[in-house]
Amino acid sequence: MYTIVTGAAGFIGANLVKALNERGVRRVIAVDNLTRADKFRNLVDCEIADYLDKQEFLERLLAGHFDGDVDAILHQGACSDTMESDGRYMMENNYRYSLGILDWCLDQEVPLLYASSAATYGGGRVFCEERVHEAPLNVYGYSKFLFDQIVRQRLTVNGSLSSQVVGFRYFNVYGPRESHKGRMASVAFHHYHQFRSEGKVRLFAGCDGHADGEQRRDFVFVDDVVRVNLFFLDHPEKSGIFNVGTGRAQTFNELAVANVNACRALAGAGPLPLAELVGQGLIEYIPFPADLRGRYQSFTEADLTKLRRVGYQAPFADVGEAVPRYVDWLNAHG
């Protein structure tokens, strides 16, 4: 029996493959699109049974080649570029592709754990897994939102599904194995490289009623995201759509302070408070980009009520704890 991970060479997918390996799972089929070939590096230290291109995989899956041979599908593959304007591509890649996998999993009674997104909430201030709070601001968010609606419809019509289906609304994930993402890599990743190359970190000036650098996001470390996935993999009786964040919004200033001080520690320098970092020019504020107005989430904070209710009780690391670990990893891996 195989465990299939789509988006396996990507950020969260590669961390899941590594975590499965650490559990002794080696019969992993990695599915991805390596048009961006540099993503292969994320799998170099992982053990897999086979690799398939994403299009070949779906064709073979729907043709019955994997019938009876799969323990679970961890579907992480998607176009996650929130600036992508090709709606036809986004809907085919994120929505229609996922629907094919969902139909197969329900037919074969195979657990499906898939990546949704906090982008489904758009510019709202309530981040609870209910339709009334969902209004995506871009086609990426809409592609994830629509698939979630199909899952909900199946649950509503049938009362229960023939197999486990779990959607994870990831908030702002950061951590190892994201360097291939370019401009869509996490803010923590960009802060590290800005400071190492320029000696300073740039943040947006105030917008949407927030002071300079005081926009707030729920920043969640990828190790915690992996643990949530594995919890549901271990509990196939649990289905639904769940937020995956820390449950605590933190400011971009907090994130930058943790990053700069971790970088300073690498050089043997002591930590400094925000005011001193700004005063010394180590953190600076730049005008808010015009092209992001109306398309930017200035505040996100996961409501973890549903996740806690189904039994996941592990704590989530905040930026003060996890960012220094990530900086050490980035430094060690060049």
Beta strands, then each sheet from edge to edge (+ up, - down):
strand 1: 2-6
strand 2: 28-32
strand 3: 50-53
strand 4: 70-75
strand 5: 112-115
strand 6: 165-170
strand 7: 172-174
strand 8: 201-204
strand 9: 216-217
strand 10: 219-221
strand 11: 240-244
strand 12: 250-251
strand 13: 283-286
sheet 1: 3+ 2+ 1+ 4+ 5+ 6+ 11+
sheet 2: 7+ 10+
sheet 3: 8+ 13+
sheet 4: 9+ 12-
end
